[in-house]
Amino acid sequence: MVQSKILKKIPSVEHYFLNRRDYSARRYNGLIKKSVSPEQVHSNKVVRMEKNFRNKIYTGADGLIADFPVSLLIKTADCLPVFICNRNPQMIIALHTGWRGLLKGIIDNIKFSKLDKSGLSGTFAAIGPHIRSCCYKVENDVFGKFKKLLPSTVGFFRNINNDKYLDLSAVAIFQLVSVGLAPENIDDVAVCTSCDPAYYSYRRDKTDYRNFNLIKLKNG
């Protein structure tokens, strides 16, 4: 289990980026069972939750916004789990995104969530374990799409033996800053799911198993 140094400092929020060895721990079982998740269909849809929602999954969504006590769960096996929390008013956002979601603008959609009135100065984000640029080779069509989206490919791609390797977290951070977050309020835990055998990785193993990423807004 790893945590964001930034989010750990916020008393109203509890969060965990779990690996495959953490699932048997009793301390997480109750939290997982009570959590609500987006369906995760590689969309750009971010939904504001309702307190009386009875199901455990929001159909058609890849992001959830909550301003009341609740636990949110994002399942990943190379994609990015992105957690955002706001102090005033208290709010959490949980996003699931890969290259498709980043291209479609899922992060841009959080600007509609009425975040911190002081210009996002009280808004913080953490990017959890995902496949990093050391391992994430992409085809030319994906490279071309991001080349059109980004101001430059410098800092977002690595060129290794004439192959392109995408830095998903660099793109996510660029987009978070673009919607108003301060760079110093964004934390990347810098764990590669493909490199680290403690994490499930679809690119490495073609597995159907997923890593669980939890964020909870506490009472009070």
C-alpha angles and dihedrals in degrees: 000000000000131000138197114255089215098051092045088066093060109088096199093059133069119188142170135184100204129200128206092273094057100064095084093056111108093215091071101038097080093045092051093049092052096045128111121218139192113241090246105221098156092261132135093237116130116183129201106225125234120221093230095053106132104188127081096227133054105217118231095007135116097184137044131199121200131180096179133063109291141126119241125200129203119187118207142170100179102336120104123266106206120191122191126183133185128202102202108063098012109246141148130204126194119194134186112200141159128171091296094054092047091051092048092052104247091155091050088059093067090073087078092060097087096242128180111342091215092070101279093297088132094047121102134185137197129194114208133207115312140143108295135207092270089070110016105098113178134193124250094259092059091045090052093051093052091044088062093045101046129064089235139351090233110110093013101069137041121210110217119172089338091305124119120236117192123220101213095181092053089055092046093049091048090052094045090053089047091059091050111273117138113244091232089057093059121086128191112194089207100220120143114214091201095052098041114069090201087076131063113246125188093194091053102038108011086233129169091210120102140207114240120229118188135191125176132190107214130216117271 
